[in-house]
Amino acid sequence: MKVCYFGTYDETFPRNRVLIQGLLENGVEVVRCQAKLWSGTDDKIRGVKGMGRNPLSPALARRVAGSYYRLWREHRRTGRYDVMVVGYAGHFDMLMAALLARLRRRPLVFDAFLSLYATAVEDRMIVRPGSLVARGLRFIDRLSCALADTVLMDTESHINWYSGRYRLSKKRFRRVLMGASEPAPAGEEPAGRGSVFNVLYFGQFIPLHGVEQIIGAARELRGHPDIAFELVGEGQTYAASESRVRAEGLNNVTFVPGWFSPDELAVRVRGADVCLGVFGTGVKASLVIPQKVVFAVALGKPVLTMDSPALREVFRPGHDIMVCQPGSSQSLAAAILALKDDAGLRQQIADGGHRLFRERFCPGAVGRSMKEILMSVCEAK
C-alpha cells in the first residue's frame, strides 16, 4: 500500500508523527506531499486571532495562496498512490485534497482529530462566538468531513459528539487512538528528591488542561510539606496561573517556564512521582485522551487525570490510571494523597499504564489500526 500524506500539516506534531511512523512500521509506503502554512502553534494562534480582526487580510491571503500553490506543485510530482490521507490540522486543506483525489480517482481519508470551532471558540476562546470567523470555522468543520470518504477521530466519544453536532453519519467516522512515540532510552537518572513527593504538570497551559484545578489542589495540600507541585511549560493561562499562586502564597508550587523538546520533557517525567493529565470543565476535556497522558504512560509513570467516557474507552481507573472527579480540586487533592500514601498502588498503575501503551498506543499498534482502516477504504472504493 502507498499513501499520499497530504496537506499543510506539521510533521513534528505528535498526531502526525505517530501516524506516519506507525504506517511505516507496518510496511506502508508513505509519500509526504506537504507545504507548510504555519511555522508552529504560536504562529497558528496569531493567524487565527488575525482572522478575527481582519478575515480578508491581504497578507494572510498571500500566505495561504503561496502555500497551496506549493502544495499543488508537490502533488503534481507525486506518483501513483492508493489512498490520500490529509494530516492534522488539514480542515482547510480538504477543498484542494478532494479535488486532487477525485481527479486521480483515489479514496480520501481525513484525520480531523478535533473541531476547529470547539477549539478556537469554546476551549481556547480566541475567537468570539457569533463572529464571522466563528461561523466560518463551524462551516469548515462540517464541510471538511463531508468531503472525505472516511474521517478519523481519536475516541468514540469524540465521534459521537462530532457526528451529532454536524449531522454527519457515524458510518463516515473511524477511531484511531492518539499515540506517542517510543521513549528514548533513559540517560542519566534524575537527581533524587529525598522525601518530597513530586507532582508534575507539563503542557501549554490551555483551558483544556484545567491548571486552575491543579492550583486548587495545591492549596488544599498546602499543609503537607512533603508534597511539591511542578508546573512545566508556557501558554495561554500561564500568567494568570502564576499570579494566582503568588497571590495565594502557595510555596508548594514551582513554575518552570519554557518550551521543551520531548527528550527534555522525558527527563522531567522520569523524575516525577505522579504525572497530571487534564482537568478542564469544558466539553472537549471529556471527549479526548490527551497526548500528555499517553506520553507519561509511555515512560512508565503513574498518571492522574479527570474521569471521562473517552478515557474509559481504553483505560481502567484504579488499574492502569488514577482518576478524579471533573472540576473538583478536592477530588484531585484526595487522589494525590491516595497515590502518595500507597507505593503499591502507584506501581500497579504505572505498570498497567505502560503495558497498555505497548498494546494500544505505541506507533506500531496505532499504525496497525490505521492500516486496517485504509485497506478497508481502498477495498470499498
Summary of the structure (lengths in Angstrom):
residues: 381
radius of gyration: 21.3
end to end distance: 14.3
largest distance: 66.3
contacts: 1280
relative contact order: 0.13
helix: 49%
strand: 14%
